[in-house]
Amino acid sequence: MGVPRLAATAPPVARSRTSHAIVAAVRIGTALLWIQAASWKTPPRFGEGSPPQGLYKYTRWAFEHPVLPPYGWLVKHLVIPNFTFFGWMTLLVEASLGAFLLIGLGTRFWALVGVAQTLAITLSAANGPGEWIWSYLLMLLVHLMLFATAAGRTFGLDGLLRDGWRQRRGRGYRLLVAAS
C-alpha cells in the first residue's frame, strides 16, 4: 500500500479555525524571532572588535568551532575579510525575513530564505560553547512548515492578494503566486 495522493486542488492547510490560527501564530512568532535576531546586528562594526561580540563572534565560530570544516575555511577566507559587507547583508536578510513573514507576503519564498539562513547560522554556531543543536534543527523545521502550509495565505497578505495575482498574466505574477 502506497502513500495516498493529495488532489491537485487540496489546500495547504486544514480548513479549521484552530489550524489557521496556529499556522498564523507560528508565522508571526517566527517573524518576531527574526526581528529580534536582527536587533543585535549592530552596524557599522557588527561586533568586530576586542573582545569579539555579536555577529562577528558567532561568525568566527564557523572556523573556531567548526561544524563543517570546508564551510569554516570559506568563512575565514571570504566572509571575515569582507565582514562589513557580510554584516549589512545579514542584517538586511534577517530584517526582511521578519518583516515579510510578519505581514505574510511572499511567505513561501521567505520560508526558503529562512531555511538557507538557518543553515548558515547552524554551520557557524552549532558547535560553539553552550549551543544546543536542537534549537537550530527546530528553526529549520519551522521554516519547512511555513513553506509546506503556505503560511501567508492564513491571515496574511498572500491570502488577500494571491487570487488577484493568479488572474493576471505575466512572469512577475506567476512568480508572486509561486512565492505565496
C-alpha positions as CSV (number, residue, x, y, z in Angstrom):
1,M,0.0,0.0,0.0
2,G,1.5,3.3,-1.1
3,V,1.2,6.8,0.3
4,P,-2.2,8.4,-0.6
5,R,-2.0,11.1,-3.2
6,L,-3.5,14.6,-2.5
7,A,-5.7,16.1,-5.0
8,A,-4.1,18.9,-7.0
9,T,-6.5,21.4,-5.5
10,A,-6.0,20.4,-1.9
11,P,-5.4,23.4,0.3
12,P,-2.0,23.5,2.0
13,V,-3.6,23.9,5.5
14,A,-6.5,22.1,7.1
15,R,-9.7,24.2,7.0
16,S,-10.4,24.6,10.7
17,R,-10.1,27.9,12.5
18,T,-7.8,26.3,15.0
19,S,-5.4,25.2,12.3
20,H,-5.4,28.6,10.7
21,A,-4.8,30.3,14.0
22,I,-1.9,28.0,14.8
23,V,-0.3,28.5,11.4
24,A,-0.6,32.2,11.7
25,A,0.8,32.2,15.2
26,V,3.8,30.2,14.1
27,R,4.4,32.5,11.2
28,I,4.1,35.6,13.3
29,G,6.3,34.1,16.1
30,T,8.9,33.2,13.6
31,A,8.8,36.7,12.2
32,L,9.4,38.1,15.7
33,L,12.3,35.7,16.2
34,W,14.0,37.2,13.1
35,I,13.2,40.8,14.0
36,Q,14.8,40.2,17.5
37,A,17.8,38.5,15.8
38,A,18.2,41.4,13.5
39,S,18.2,43.8,16.5
40,W,21.6,42.6,17.7
41,K,23.3,43.0,14.3
42,T,24.7,46.5,15.2
43,P,26.2,48.4,12.4
44,P,28.7,49.6,11.4
45,R,31.1,47.1,13.0
46,F,28.6,44.2,13.8
47,G,30.6,43.2,16.9
48,E,34.0,43.3,15.3
49,G,36.5,44.5,18.0
50,S,38.2,43.3,21.1
51,P,36.7,41.2,22.5
52,P,34.6,40.0,19.5
53,Q,30.8,40.3,20.2
54,G,27.5,39.6,18.4
55,L,27.5,38.7,14.8
56,Y,31.3,38.8,14.5
57,K,31.8,36.5,17.4
58,Y,29.3,33.9,16.2
59,T,30.6,34.1,12.6
60,R,34.1,33.3,13.8
61,W,32.8,30.2,15.5
62,A,32.5,28.7,12.0
63,F,36.2,28.1,12.0
64,E,37.0,28.3,15.7
65,H,34.4,25.5,16.5
66,P,33.7,24.1,13.0
67,V,30.6,22.1,12.2
68,L,31.8,21.6,8.6
69,P,35.5,22.4,8.1
70,P,35.2,23.5,4.5
71,Y,32.5,26.0,5.5
72,G,34.7,27.2,8.3
73,W,37.5,27.7,5.7
74,L,35.1,29.7,3.4
75,V,34.1,31.9,6.3
76,K,37.7,32.5,7.4
77,H,38.9,33.4,3.9
78,L,35.9,35.1,2.3
79,V,33.5,36.3,4.9
80,I,35.8,37.6,7.6
81,P,38.0,39.7,5.2
82,N,34.7,41.2,3.9
83,F,32.9,41.3,7.2
84,T,31.3,44.8,6.9
85,F,29.5,43.8,3.7
86,F,28.6,40.4,5.2
87,G,27.2,42.2,8.3
88,W,25.0,44.5,6.2
89,M,23.7,41.6,4.1
90,T,22.9,39.6,7.2
91,L,21.1,42.5,8.8
92,L,19.1,43.1,5.5
93,V,18.2,39.4,5.1
94,E,17.1,38.9,8.8
95,A,15.1,42.2,8.9
96,S,13.4,41.3,5.6
97,L,12.7,37.8,6.9
98,G,11.0,39.3,9.9
99,A,9.1,41.9,8.0
100,F,7.8,39.7,5.2
101,L,6.8,36.8,7.5
102,L,5.1,39.2,9.8
103,I,2.8,40.6,7.1
104,G,2.5,37.2,5.3
105,L,3.8,38.4,1.9
106,G,5.8,36.0,-0.3
107,T,5.8,33.6,2.6
108,R,6.9,30.5,0.7
109,F,9.9,32.4,-0.7
110,W,10.8,33.8,2.6
111,A,10.4,30.4,4.3
112,L,13.1,29.1,1.9
113,V,15.3,32.1,2.7
114,G,14.8,31.2,6.3
115,V,15.9,27.7,5.6
116,A,19.1,29.0,4.0
117,Q,19.8,31.5,6.7
118,T,19.2,28.9,9.4
119,L,21.6,26.5,7.6
120,A,24.3,29.3,7.5
121,I,23.7,30.0,11.2
122,T,23.8,26.3,12.1
123,L,27.1,25.8,10.2
124,S,28.6,28.8,12.0
125,A,27.4,28.4,15.6
126,A,26.0,24.9,16.4
127,N,29.3,23.6,17.8
128,G,30.0,26.8,19.8
129,P,30.2,26.8,23.6
130,G,26.8,26.3,25.2
131,E,24.9,25.9,22.0
132,W,22.1,23.4,21.7
133,I,21.9,21.8,18.2
134,W,18.2,21.2,18.5
135,S,17.4,24.9,18.5
136,Y,18.9,25.1,15.0
137,L,17.0,22.0,13.9
138,L,13.8,23.4,15.3
139,M,14.3,26.6,13.4
140,L,14.9,24.6,10.2
141,L,11.7,22.6,10.8
142,V,9.6,25.7,11.5
143,H,10.7,27.2,8.2
144,L,9.9,24.0,6.3
145,M,6.4,24.0,8.0
146,L,5.9,27.6,6.9
147,F,6.7,26.6,3.3
148,A,4.6,23.5,3.4
149,T,1.5,25.2,4.8
150,A,1.9,28.4,2.6
151,A,1.5,30.2,5.9
152,G,1.0,33.7,4.4
153,R,-2.3,32.5,2.9
154,T,-3.6,32.3,6.5
155,F,-4.2,35.8,7.9
156,G,-1.5,37.3,5.7
157,L,-1.2,39.4,2.6
158,D,-0.6,36.3,0.4
159,G,-4.2,35.2,1.3
160,L,-5.6,38.6,0.3
161,L,-3.6,39.1,-2.9
162,R,-3.0,35.7,-4.4
163,D,-6.3,35.3,-6.3
164,G,-5.7,38.7,-8.0
165,W,-2.2,37.6,-9.0
166,R,-3.5,34.3,-10.4
167,Q,-5.9,36.2,-12.6
168,R,-3.2,38.4,-14.2
169,R,-0.8,37.4,-17.0
170,G,3.0,37.8,-16.9
171,R,6.0,36.2,-15.4
172,G,6.0,38.6,-12.4
173,Y,2.6,37.5,-11.4
174,R,3.5,33.8,-11.8
175,L,6.5,34.4,-9.5
176,L,4.3,36.1,-6.9
177,V,1.9,33.2,-7.0
178,A,4.7,30.7,-6.5
179,A,6.3,32.8,-3.7
180,S,3.0,32.9,-1.9
